[in-house]
Amino acid sequence: DIQMTQSPSTLSASVGDRVTITCRASESFSKWVAWYQQKPGKAPHLLIYKASNLESGVPSRFSGSGSGTEFTLTISSLQPDDFATYYCQQYNTYPWTFGQGTKVEIK
Amino acid sequence: QVQLVESGGGVVQPGRSLRLSCAASGFPLRDYGMHWVRQAPGKGLEWVALISYDGTNISFGDSVKGRFTISRDNAKNTLWLQMDSLRAEDTALYYCARGGRGLDSWGQGTLVTVSS
């Protein structure tokens, strides 16, 4: 199975900060990575698919990049609505696997 | 718009069975692979199972393989997850999700608690 190691597990940041979350895969593959945002008591919400494609309706301050074994999610200017937990997921190979999650907290 | 509504969760004793349902609307279910994902209380997301758009391709996560089965009826716009030999570690909120651009639509989940 492909393991997705996500870091950091917790991130404290302020409104307006640039934030980067990283996922490292245990095997190399090209682009089949998605990123999700989850708020307490809510279902996850797709932000990015195929490593760098912005889902419709998602603000442009979110971006994704990477290939091989390293993938990143960047929030260019953190907004109050962005405080949440973020997950990466590989869908290159079954079983699909998620990272452990990154909780973005208010500094 | 796309809507996924899970049902069938509840409290069940270890070793017993439970069947979850997911009612889909707002899109042609027959065109999409469908997934189950779970989240134990206070924990992260765990992918559980896939069924392809026509039901011919099925895959499971390692922790449920051999105990869970997945099925669908496109005419009824419904997806199911049959869970047998349940264990305490299967306690979680179970989401159904549409496979497209990753998992692009999710239901609100149904809670399964395995406890004696």
Interface residues (C-beta under 8 A of the other chain):
Chain A: D1 A34 Y36 Q38 K42 A43 P44 H45 L46 Y49 K50 N53 E55 Y87 Q89 Y91 Y94 P95 W96 T97 F98 G99 Q100 G101
Chain B: H35 V37 G44 L45 E46 W47 L50 S59 F60 G61 D62 Y95 R101 G102 L103 D104 S105 W106 G107 Q108 G109
